[in-house]
Amino acid sequence: MRYPVGFGPLFLLGERVTQVGNLRHKMDSGSAADRVRAIAEQAAIDHGLELVHAEIAGPEGRPVVRVFIDKPGGVTHEDCSGVSTQIGTVLDVEDFIHAAYTLEVSSPGIERGLYKLADYQRFAGSAAKLKTRTLIGNQRNFRGRIVGVEDQVVGFEDRTSGRVAIPFDSIVKANLEVDVESEFRHAREREAIDRDLINKNRR
């Protein structure tokens, strides 16, 4: 089955166990996360996919390697399985995660995260919510629409404050947001068009 971009189930594709306490391959959390991103990026490229994000989460003794991939038309179970196999094989060979870990590979979901500056350019005009590290106009949480990007600053039309300029480096978390009202309106418009077509065909 094929899933549209931003849609699809979470595929949990296995738990891989490494030797605990193998200090020869031990990395600090920062360099381990960087290496995971590099491995995931190469796996995505090899399978003709976009790497949306990769991270190491969870407790130190039971980490979760989480990878989000996407492509036009949506990712399939086969895409996730292929990427998971490639990433898992490299992680097992390099053995720098010094604990049993779970590898999760999935689509980013309907409310995909925004991690790179290019994400804000790509999804300009889309509904989103974001949180900043510091106050911007007495506010840290924003909901509204992405206007665009200029230099390293994200233009954002906030529901409460109106147009604001948010430095990209100040954003700690952001994701697209489903505009339920807009979706219902579009659904009603499609239904009206379908009814008109049916009525015309009956004449």
C-alpha positions as CSV (number, residue, x, y, z in Angstrom):
1,M,0.0,0.0,0.0
2,R,1.2,3.5,-0.8
3,Y,0.7,6.4,1.6
4,P,0.6,10.1,0.7
5,V,3.4,12.4,1.7
6,G,3.0,13.1,5.4
7,F,0.6,10.2,6.0
8,G,1.2,6.6,7.0
9,P,1.6,4.3,9.9
10,L,4.6,4.0,12.1
11,F,6.8,1.0,11.1
12,L,8.7,-0.5,14.0
13,L,11.3,-2.6,12.3
14,G,13.1,-4.6,14.9
15,E,15.3,-4.3,17.9
16,R,19.0,-4.7,17.4
17,V,21.3,-5.6,20.3
18,T,24.9,-4.5,20.7
19,Q,27.5,-5.5,23.3
20,V,27.0,-3.3,26.4
21,G,30.1,-1.7,27.7
22,N,32.3,-2.0,24.6
23,L,34.4,1.1,25.3
24,R,36.4,0.9,22.2
25,H,33.4,2.0,20.2
26,K,31.8,4.3,22.7
27,M,31.0,7.8,21.5
28,D,29.5,10.8,23.3
29,S,25.8,11.4,22.6
30,G,26.5,14.3,20.3
31,S,28.9,12.5,18.0
32,A,26.8,9.3,18.1
33,A,23.7,11.3,17.0
34,D,25.8,12.9,14.2
35,R,26.9,9.5,13.0
36,V,23.4,8.2,13.0
37,R,22.2,11.1,10.9
38,A,25.0,10.5,8.4
39,I,24.2,6.8,8.1
40,A,20.5,7.5,7.8
41,E,21.1,10.2,5.1
42,Q,23.2,7.7,3.0
43,A,20.5,5.0,3.4
44,A,17.8,7.4,2.3
45,I,19.8,8.6,-0.7
46,D,20.5,5.0,-1.7
47,H,16.8,4.2,-1.7
48,G,15.8,7.5,-3.5
49,L,14.2,8.9,-0.4
50,E,14.3,12.1,1.6
51,L,15.7,12.0,5.1
52,V,13.3,14.2,7.2
53,H,15.0,13.6,10.5
54,A,17.1,11.2,12.5
55,E,17.8,11.2,16.2
56,I,18.7,9.1,19.3
57,A,16.0,9.3,22.0
58,G,15.1,7.4,25.1
59,P,17.1,6.6,28.2
60,E,20.8,5.9,27.9
61,G,20.5,2.3,28.8
62,R,17.7,1.7,26.3
63,P,18.1,4.1,23.4
64,V,15.7,4.5,20.4
65,V,17.2,5.3,17.0
66,R,14.3,7.1,15.3
67,V,14.4,7.9,11.6
68,F,11.7,9.7,9.5
69,I,11.8,9.3,5.7
70,D,9.5,10.6,2.9
71,K,9.2,10.9,-0.9
72,P,6.7,12.4,-3.4
73,G,3.7,10.1,-3.4
74,G,4.5,8.7,0.0
75,V,6.6,6.0,1.5
76,T,5.7,2.3,1.5
77,H,6.4,-0.4,4.0
78,E,9.1,-1.7,1.6
79,D,10.8,1.7,1.7
80,C,10.9,1.7,5.5
81,S,12.0,-2.0,5.6
82,G,14.9,-1.3,3.1
83,V,16.2,1.7,4.9
84,S,15.9,0.0,8.3
85,T,17.9,-3.0,7.1
86,Q,20.7,-0.8,5.7
87,I,20.9,1.4,8.8
88,G,20.7,-1.5,11.1
89,T,23.5,-3.4,9.3
90,V,25.8,-0.4,9.4
91,L,25.1,0.3,13.1
92,D,25.8,-3.3,14.0
93,V,29.1,-3.2,12.1
94,E,30.3,0.1,13.6
95,D,28.9,-0.8,17.0
96,F,29.1,2.7,18.5
97,I,25.8,2.5,20.4
98,H,26.9,0.7,23.5
99,A,23.5,-0.7,24.6
100,A,20.6,-2.7,23.3
101,Y,18.6,-0.3,21.1
102,T,15.4,-0.1,19.1
103,L,15.4,1.1,15.5
104,E,12.3,2.8,14.3
105,V,11.8,3.9,10.7
106,S,8.6,5.6,9.6
107,S,7.0,8.4,7.5
108,P,7.0,11.8,9.3
109,G,3.2,11.7,9.7
110,I,0.6,14.2,8.8
111,E,2.0,16.8,11.2
112,R,5.6,16.4,10.1
113,G,8.3,18.1,12.1
114,L,10.2,21.1,10.7
115,Y,13.9,20.6,11.3
116,K,15.8,22.4,8.6
117,L,15.6,26.0,7.2
118,A,14.7,24.5,3.9
119,D,11.6,22.9,5.5
120,Y,10.2,26.4,6.2
121,Q,10.8,27.4,2.6
122,R,9.2,24.3,1.2
123,F,6.1,24.6,3.4
124,A,5.5,28.3,3.1
125,G,1.8,29.0,3.3
126,S,1.2,25.9,5.5
127,A,-0.4,25.9,8.9
128,A,2.2,25.2,11.6
129,K,3.0,25.6,15.3
130,L,6.4,26.3,16.8
131,K,8.2,27.0,20.1
132,T,11.2,29.3,20.6
133,R,14.0,29.1,23.0
134,T,13.6,32.7,24.1
135,L,10.7,35.2,24.2
136,I,9.8,37.0,21.0
137,G,7.4,39.8,21.7
138,N,6.5,38.2,25.1
139,Q,5.7,34.9,23.4
140,R,7.4,31.5,23.0
141,N,4.6,29.5,21.5
142,F,3.2,30.4,18.1
143,R,0.4,29.0,15.9
144,G,-0.5,30.2,12.5
145,R,1.0,30.0,9.0
146,I,4.5,30.0,7.6
147,V,5.0,33.1,5.5
148,G,8.5,32.3,4.1
149,V,12.2,32.6,4.9
150,E,14.6,35.6,4.4
151,D,18.3,35.0,5.3
152,Q,18.1,33.0,8.6
153,V,14.7,34.4,9.7
154,V,11.3,32.7,9.4
155,G,8.4,34.9,8.6
156,F,5.3,33.7,10.5
157,E,1.7,34.9,10.6
158,D,0.7,34.1,14.2
159,R,-3.0,33.9,15.2
160,T,-2.5,36.1,18.2
161,S,0.3,38.5,17.4
162,G,0.1,38.8,13.6
163,R,3.2,38.9,11.5
164,V,6.4,38.1,13.4
165,A,10.0,37.5,12.4
166,I,11.5,34.5,14.2
167,P,15.3,33.7,13.9
168,F,15.7,30.1,12.8
169,D,18.3,29.4,15.5
170,S,15.8,30.4,18.2
171,I,13.3,27.6,17.2
172,V,13.5,24.6,19.4
173,K,10.5,22.7,18.1
174,A,8.2,23.1,15.2
175,N,5.8,21.0,13.1
176,L,3.0,21.4,10.5
177,E,-0.5,21.5,11.9
178,V,-3.6,20.1,10.3
179,D,-6.0,22.9,9.5
180,V,-9.2,21.1,10.4
181,E,-11.5,24.0,9.4
182,S,-9.8,24.3,6.0
183,E,-10.0,20.5,5.4
184,F,-13.7,20.4,6.2
185,R,-14.3,23.4,3.9
186,H,-12.4,21.7,1.1
187,A,-14.3,18.5,1.7
188,R,-17.6,20.3,1.5
189,E,-16.6,22.0,-1.8
190,R,-15.5,18.6,-3.3
191,E,-18.9,17.1,-2.2
192,A,-20.8,20.0,-3.9
193,I,-18.8,19.5,-7.1
194,D,-19.5,15.7,-7.0
195,R,-23.2,16.3,-6.5
196,D,-23.3,18.8,-9.5
197,L,-21.6,16.3,-11.7
198,I,-24.0,13.5,-10.7
199,N,-27.0,15.7,-11.3
200,K,-25.7,16.7,-14.7
201,N,-25.1,13.1,-15.7
202,R,-28.7,12.2,-14.8
203,R,-30.1,14.8,-17.1
